[in-house]
Structure formats: C-alpha cells, structure tokens
C-alpha cells in the first residue's frame, strides 16, 4: 500500500475521531520480508498495508 493511500485513510479516520496507529519498520537487519520505512495503519477493527505478515502483525 502506498503512502498516499495510508495518508488518506489516516486523515479520514482522524476526522471521524477513530483512533489509529501507524506501524513502521524502523530498522531491518538480515533477511526480512519488508524494507525499512514500510508502514501499515491499524485501528481496533481495520488494518491497511502490511509490514510482512506472520507474528509481526
């Protein structure tokens, strides 16, 4: 998911006063599913984007 799509969703959720967090890969070492800077947006009932799946999410 690209940054603009996450930004648009974040702004819409903020306008609706729906709490959300941005999860971002800050450091990646070795073999990893996604690179540094990858982001996802998470609310209590929705997830947009992915940081790699599995136990990371």
Beta strands, then each sheet from edge to edge (+ up, - down):
strand 1: 21-24
strand 2: 39-42
strand 3: 47-49
sheet 1: 1+ 2- 3+
end
